[in-house]
Amino acid sequence: MAERASERLLRLLGMITYLDRHAGVPVEQVAAHFGVTPRQVIDDVDTLWMTGTPGYYPHDLIDFDAASYEEGVVRLTEARGMTRPLRLGTREAVALVAALRAMREALDPSLDAERAQVLASALEKLTAATGEAAAGVDVRLAVDGAPQVVAAIGLALQQGRRMWMRYVNASDVASEREVDPIRLVTSDERSYLLAWCLRAGGERLFRVDRVVAARVLDTPAEPHAVSDRATEFRPDRSEGLVTLVVRSRARWIAESVPVEAVRNHPDGSFEVDLRVANVAWLRHLVLSAAEDVIEVRPPEVAAAVADMARAALDAYGPLADRDMPTGR
């Protein structure tokens, strides 16, 4: 799956701190630490090498030892202040207090005692340092979903018990499942339950607002080891592969939609591969970026989207044949 810019930014910032604390690290070791390929580490270092503080002259840039780099060892020589302790302004501190309180509201039922203590300690210290400004911050993070479903999930997480649920997927297909809840996950405006699905025999993310019924069972939930990327949505590889070729200003597609690959073209356009389980969702995506879509593959998918667009125009009747005023 193609990496989002926000994910790479976090890794780049972490890489600076890591290299500042470890003098001269082989590329393979850096790759293993951050869970990426050696090729990605090289690309990241090349990007950092051209990054710095305003001015952007050679002495303003993050720097590495070139001789070590040629031997496959990454040695940071100039961090440009990126490793100094962060000094927060009042507004930044209040925003961070709000974020931590929101995290506590969303994750508290599923956190173990050690992590809950770390979160509580960080929040307490930051609130004390912020002073009166933090007193007015009141965060209530509502988890999407029916109240009885949310209550059942919270109880199952707190008591470590298995749960039965009726779930409707993106294709509007309902199924009944027994799951061992692991934790709640928030992503953008959605809430998800990360659980081990007994029917699938693996970890799954369930959108909470698509759980139409839930019941806590008497059976204790079994412990399950989950992957580091378990909280990321990953389309099933058995689903159909669709390729979109779009203009550069539709870059938001690659940033906001889980895609398999991104390939850039010299003229600024690019193409993305994505797995599609719900054709209706794909039609909506393509039509929302219609002005910037150059090509859709395979042809039958392009034909289906075109048919939907024609049907929408036909619904306007005579209005569809009128010329729109200039500038509209």
Beta strands, then each sheet from edge to edge (+ up, - down):
strand 1: 25-26
strand 2: 63-64
strand 3: 73-74
strand 4: 76-78
strand 5: 161-168
strand 6: 174-187
strand 7: 190-197
strand 8: 202-207
strand 9: 211-220
strand 10: 240-246
strand 11: 261-264
strand 12: 270-276
strand 13: 293-297
sheet 1: 1+ 3-
sheet 2: 2+ 4-
sheet 3: 8+ 7- 6+ 5- 9+
sheet 4: 11+ 12- 10+ 13-
end
